[in-house]
Every structure is written in C-alpha cells, then in structure tokens.
Amino acid sequence: MGEEERNPPAFNVPGVLLVLIALMAAIHAMRQFISADLDLWIVYAFGFVPGRYAGEALRLPMPLGSAGDVLGFVTYALLHGSWLHLASNALWMIAFGAAVAKRFGAFRFIVFGVVCAVAGAALHLATHWGEFVPMVGASAAVSGHMAAAIRFAFSPGGPLTAAGRLYPETAAHVPAVSILTAFQNRSVIAFTAIWMVFNLLFGLGATSLAGVEGEIAWQAHVGGFLAGLLLFGLFDPVGRTCRNNEI
C-alpha cells in the first residue's frame, strides 16, 4: 500500500473540473460589471432560447443568428442565473463529476458533458416549443454526471462507498454494472429518488433570469440524466462486469 493511498488528499478534485468551475465563475463575475442591456444580449445570444427554432412566422430577430441556433445547445451551460445557482451546480459537479472525470479523463469528460447538455436542451425544446424565455445553467450536464456515477460509484470499492473513499484513484476505475444491476442497489435507488424529489420540488418554483421570469427547467435535468445513464457505455474506457444482454 503506497503512501498516497494510505493518506488520500483532502482536496482531490480533477483539474478539468476546477477549470470548468473557474470558467463559469469568471463568466458570471464578468456579467456583474456590464450593463443590463449587454447582459441581456449575452443571455439571449448564448443561452438556450426555444423560440429560436419556432416557425419563421413566429421567429424574432435573435443575437448571432443561425450561429446562435447551434451554439445555444451548449453555451447555455456556461451561464448561470445567480451565484447561488452557480454554487449549487459546482457542488453537485464536484460531488459526482469528480469520479466521472477521473474515470473518463479530461477529453471524454468534456465531450460527455456536452452531449448531456445537448440532450437536456433538446428535451427542454420539446416541452417549451416557441417560448422566448432563455434557459441557462450546467444542470443538465451535471445531471448526466450523476447518472454516469450510478453505473459504478456505488459498486463495491466504488468512489461513493466507504472503501472507495480510502483509495479514490482505484475506486474510479471499478468495473461498471448494467443499468438493471445498478438499480438493484439500494443506495442507487435512494439517490435517484432524492434526485427526482429535488427536481420536482425545485422544478415547481419560479426563478428570475436577467429580469425575465420563468420556471426552473427540470425537463433539461431529466434529459441530461437520461443521456448520461444510457450513453455512459459509449464513453466508459473501463468496461463492465457483465455484458450479456443487459442494457
């Protein structure tokens, strides 16, 4: 047993997470020092606005034009409605994304987060077609991280087990289990139930973004979660304990 394994560092967050959180914080800090009009332009240019994709008769002139139509599926995840919103996403990202980042490596982790963000935006678009209230926040990507963690973090020796906390580097690389097997774990069931209740409670509340009133986009959370759960295997470099005919 090496010295590093006997004494795991107290602050053990992958660099890619620190860079992402620092980037989101820098963007939000910058927005505090610009005019309200410019801030609103940024939100509509880089946030996700379902109304961009409505029929031509319903469309309004939008910042960045067709480029914004594409960028918005991803860049909305870098913007936040408040410091509390940002801090909440950062904490959830550290709690569950750290294990995923260690398992995937920086590049896979970034691509995986982008895919989950896009999936969250797509489900939000399907349920808010034609609306011009912008959606922002990394919640869909973070929900994908949570779903990915379900596939291995609660397994014996995994990062969210007592043994795994002693050896974080090896814990992140335990073999994954199938979705069906994962949901036979009581910890996974409890965690998922808490996540669903959290989304229900907070999804029913109202929030404010740059002076625009709107509901918290819980559908985007669900979209990111489903993408993370179902697409985990495409990104996982470690493999599973049993492949057979399971999902």
N, C-alpha and C positions, 0 to 999 in steps of 0.2 A: 504494500500500500504506500503510495507516494505521499510526500509532504503536502502537495497541493490538494490531494483527495482527502487527507485527514483534516485539513483546515481549508475548506472551500471559502472563497472570498465572500464577504458580506454583501458587496455590491457587485453583482455578476450579471450585468446587462450587456448583451451583444452590441457591438459598435454600430451596426446598421440601425438598431432601434434608437440609440442615442442620437444618431444623425437625423433620423426621421422626426423625432420629437423636437430636436433643436430647430429643424427647418420649419415645422409647423408653428413653433413658438415665435420664431423670427418673423414669419409672415404675419402672425396675429399682432405682434408688437408693432410692426411697421404700419399696420392698419390703424393703430391708435393715434398716429401722428399725421394722418392725411385728412382731407376734407370729407365731410359726409357724402358729398356727391361723388367724389372719386372712389370712396369706399364702396358705395352702392354700385358703381360701374364695375369694380373688381368682382363683387359678388355675382353680378349678372353675367360677367364675362367668363368667369372661371368656376362659378357654382353650377349646380345641375338644375336646369330650368325645363320642366316637361313641356312647357308651351313652345319651346323652340321647334318641336317636332310635330306640332299640330298642322292641319291643312293650311295651304297658302292663304286662304281667305281669313284665317284666324291668326296668322302669324303677325308679330310685331317686329320692327327692326331691332336686332339684338347685337350687342358688342361682339366683335370678332367674326361675325357672320358664320359661314359654314365651318370655319376652323374651330370656332367655339362649340359648334354642334358635336364635334368629335372630342375635343379636349375636355369638355364638361363631364364626360363619363368618368374621368379620372381626377382632374384637378379639383373637383369639389371636395375631395377627401383631404386636401391640404388646408382648407379654410374652416374656421370654426365660428360659432355664434357668440362665444364669450370665453373668458379664461377658465370658467368652471367647466364648460363644455370640453375645452381642450384638455384640461387636467384629468377629467373623467376618462376620456379616450386614452390618454397617455398611461394612466394607471392600469386600465384594462389591457392595454397593449403590452406593458411590461409583465403583467401577471401571466398572460397566456402566450403572447407573441414571442417572449424570450426563448421558451423551449422550442417553438417552431423555427425561429431564426437559427438557433444552434443546430437544429436537425437539417434544415434546408440549405443553410449557407446564405450569404447576403443576396446573391443574384436571384436564386429561386424564391427567396422570401419576398423580394420586391415584386417579382412577376406575379407570384401568388396573391399578394395584396392587391395588385392592380386588377387581377381577374375577379377577385371578390368585390372590389369597389364597383367594377363594371356591372357585375351581376346585381348588386344592390341598387344601382341606378336604373337598371333595366326593369326590375320589379317595381320600383318607385314610379317609373314612367308608365308602366301598365296600369297602375292604380291611381295615377294623378294626371291622366292624359289631358293636355291642353291647359293645365294650370301654369301660372306665371310666378308662383311663389318659389324662390330658389331653395334648393337643399344643399347643405354643406355639412362637413364633418367626416371623420375617419371611421365612424361607427360600423359601416358595412364591412370594411376591411378588417377591423378588429373582431367583428362577429365571425368572419372567416377564420381568423387566428384561433378563436375559441373552439370552433368546430373542428379544426385540424388537431388541436390539442386533445380532443376527446379520443382520437384514434390511437393515441399512445401514452398520453401523460398520466392516465390513471391506471395503466397496466403495471404489473409487479415490477418494481425498480424504476418506474417512470418518474418524470420530474415533479409531479404533484402527489407523490407518495412519500412516506417518511424515509424510506431507504433511498429514494431518488434525490431527496434534498441533501443527503450526505455526499453524493457523488454526482453533481449536476452535469458534468461533461458526458459521462457514460449514460446517464439517465435519459438524455435527449435522444439517444440512439437505440433505445429498446425497440424490438420489432413491433410494428403496428398490428392492430387487430381489425377485423372487418367491422362494418357499421353494426351488423346484427350482434356480434360479440360485444362490441363496446357498450351497447345499450342493455346488456345483461349485467353490467357493473352498476351497483347501487350508487356509487359516487357520481358516475356519469348521469344517471337518471336524476339524481338530486340536483346536480349542477345545471342540467338542461331545464329542469322545472323552474329553478330560481331564475335562470336567464329569460325564460318565457314570461314569468310573472313580472320581472323587471321591465321587459319590453311592453307588456300590457299596461302596467301602471304608468310608466313614463310616456308611453305612446298616446295615452289619452289626455295628457296635459298639453298646454299651449306654450309656445316659446316665441321669442322675438328675434328677428334677424335683420339688422341694419334698418330698423324701423318698419319691417314688413312682418305682420302677424301670420303665424302658420303653425301647424301641428308638427310634433316630432315625427320624423319619417321612420316609423317602426317597420314598414314594409321593406325598406332598404336593409335594415338589420337582418330581417329574415332572408332576403335574397343573398346577402353576403354569407350568412350562416350555412344555407343550403349549398352554395357553391363550394365553401370550404370543406363541408362534410363529404360531398360527392366527388370533388375533384382532387382531394388530398392525394390519392394514389398516383395521379399523374405527375406530381411534384416530388413525392417521397423517394429519397435516394437509398433508404434503409431497407424497406421491404416489410412484408407481413409474416406473421407466424403461420397463417393458414390461408391459402388462396382458394382452392376448391371451387365451389360455385357460389360463394358468398359475395355480397356486394362490397 
